[in-house]
């Protein structure tokens, strides 16, 4: 039993180190606000917010979009819809989402 039905949800994204952090924050907030009338359960209050967190990662810059949903069960569909919107918007704006890379050094065995 939760004391309040409303709850917060987070959507984390990672972008290339070459990306403007202010631009990422703007895009995330614009998409969250635009989604309000379209995604059932997504609440306008408290207003969506963005944090530069977890911040500096191995492969890129990490951001968290914070939103609120009407009740617990809404979180899954809301995160799903927001992730799709964000992915499409990042593609449209040319925002690169990095993937982990690893450099492997091979040594020759001396005979």
One Martini backbone bead per residue (centre of mass of N, CA, C, O) as a GRO file, in nm:
protein
  111
    1UNK     BB    1   0.093   0.038   0.026
    2UNK     BB    2   0.042   0.361  -0.077
    3UNK     BB    3  -0.004   0.688   0.025
    4UNK     BB    4   0.027   0.750  -0.290
    5UNK     BB    5  -0.039   0.715  -0.619
    6UNK     BB    6   0.154   0.903  -0.694
    7UNK     BB    7   0.455   0.901  -0.908
    8UNK     BB    8   0.779   0.865  -0.993
    9UNK     BB    9   0.974   0.888  -1.299
   10UNK     BB   10   1.248   0.751  -1.494
   11UNK     BB   11   1.462   0.863  -1.772
   12UNK     BB   12   1.743   0.736  -1.918
   13UNK     BB   13   2.023   0.896  -2.087
   14UNK     BB   14   2.271   0.878  -2.354
   15UNK     BB   15   2.536   1.087  -2.473
   16UNK     BB   16   2.756   1.237  -2.635
   17UNK     BB   17   3.028   1.438  -2.558
   18UNK     BB   18   2.953   1.639  -2.813
   19UNK     BB   19   2.703   1.724  -2.668
   20UNK     BB   20   2.475   1.956  -2.581
   21UNK     BB   21   2.336   1.981  -2.271
   22UNK     BB   22   2.114   2.196  -2.325
   23UNK     BB   23   1.983   2.044  -2.562
   24UNK     BB   24   1.899   1.793  -2.409
   25UNK     BB   25   1.721   1.929  -2.201
   26UNK     BB   26   1.525   2.056  -2.402
   27UNK     BB   27   1.424   1.800  -2.541
   28UNK     BB   28   1.316   1.650  -2.294
   29UNK     BB   29   1.111   1.868  -2.210
   30UNK     BB   30   0.953   1.888  -2.474
   31UNK     BB   31   0.861   1.592  -2.484
   32UNK     BB   32   0.715   1.581  -2.214
   33UNK     BB   33   0.512   1.811  -2.273
   34UNK     BB   34   0.395   1.694  -2.542
   35UNK     BB   35   0.293   1.418  -2.395
   36UNK     BB   36   0.069   1.487  -2.193
   37UNK     BB   37  -0.196   1.453  -2.393
   38UNK     BB   38  -0.095   1.147  -2.505
   39UNK     BB   39  -0.025   1.017  -2.214
   40UNK     BB   40  -0.150   0.812  -2.009
   41UNK     BB   41  -0.075   0.922  -1.667
   42UNK     BB   42   0.062   1.179  -1.731
   43UNK     BB   43   0.186   1.452  -1.546
   44UNK     BB   44   0.208   1.806  -1.502
   45UNK     BB   45   0.203   1.755  -1.183
   46UNK     BB   46   0.478   1.779  -1.151
   47UNK     BB   47   0.704   1.898  -1.338
   48UNK     BB   48   0.918   1.833  -1.554
   49UNK     BB   49   1.263   1.710  -1.530
   50UNK     BB   50   1.626   1.770  -1.544
   51UNK     BB   51   1.926   1.574  -1.503
   52UNK     BB   52   2.283   1.552  -1.469
   53UNK     BB   53   2.209   1.220  -1.436
   54UNK     BB   54   2.496   1.053  -1.384
   55UNK     BB   55   2.672   1.183  -1.614
   56UNK     BB   56   2.987   1.074  -1.628
   57UNK     BB   57   3.073   0.833  -1.855
   58UNK     BB   58   3.233   0.602  -2.044
   59UNK     BB   59   3.048   0.692  -2.325
   60UNK     BB   60   2.889   0.939  -2.173
   61UNK     BB   61   2.613   1.141  -2.114
   62UNK     BB   62   2.398   1.160  -1.829
   63UNK     BB   63   2.036   1.158  -1.813
   64UNK     BB   64   1.733   1.268  -1.627
   65UNK     BB   65   1.394   1.212  -1.653
   66UNK     BB   66   1.134   1.369  -1.465
   67UNK     BB   67   0.822   1.224  -1.363
   68UNK     BB   68   0.463   1.189  -1.335
   69UNK     BB   69   0.217   0.960  -1.214
   70UNK     BB   70  -0.088   0.858  -1.120
   71UNK     BB   71   0.016   0.546  -1.112
   72UNK     BB   72   0.199   0.269  -1.091
   73UNK     BB   73   0.098   0.131  -1.364
   74UNK     BB   74   0.186   0.378  -1.560
   75UNK     BB   75   0.502   0.367  -1.582
   76UNK     BB   76   0.548   0.174  -1.824
   77UNK     BB   77   0.401   0.326  -2.057
   78UNK     BB   78   0.543   0.595  -2.017
   79UNK     BB   79   0.835   0.507  -2.064
   80UNK     BB   80   0.793   0.387  -2.339
   81UNK     BB   81   0.688   0.646  -2.484
   82UNK     BB   82   0.926   0.834  -2.413
   83UNK     BB   83   1.155   0.673  -2.543
   84UNK     BB   84   1.049   0.690  -2.832
   85UNK     BB   85   1.042   0.997  -2.857
   86UNK     BB   86   1.339   1.049  -2.793
   87UNK     BB   87   1.466   0.883  -3.016
   88UNK     BB   88   1.336   1.034  -3.255
   89UNK     BB   89   1.443   1.315  -3.179
   90UNK     BB   90   1.743   1.253  -3.180
   91UNK     BB   91   1.752   1.171  -3.475
   92UNK     BB   92   1.639   1.442  -3.592
   93UNK     BB   93   1.886   1.613  -3.433
   94UNK     BB   94   2.161   1.439  -3.419
   95UNK     BB   95   2.173   1.267  -3.160
   96UNK     BB   96   2.412   1.084  -3.003
   97UNK     BB   97   2.409   0.739  -2.904
   98UNK     BB   98   2.607   0.561  -2.729
   99UNK     BB   99   2.834   0.287  -2.718
  100UNK     BB  100   3.016   0.058  -2.600
  101UNK     BB  101   3.371   0.038  -2.587
  102UNK     BB  102   3.665  -0.168  -2.670
  103UNK     BB  103   4.005  -0.213  -2.607
  104UNK     BB  104   4.227  -0.453  -2.755
  105UNK     BB  105   4.531  -0.601  -2.655
  106UNK     BB  106   4.769  -0.777  -2.843
  107UNK     BB  107   5.008  -1.027  -2.785
  108UNK     BB  108   5.304  -1.150  -2.871
  109UNK     BB  109   5.456  -1.446  -2.859
  110UNK     BB  110   5.748  -1.560  -2.766
  111UNK     BB  111   5.960  -1.828  -2.898
   0.00000   0.00000   0.00000
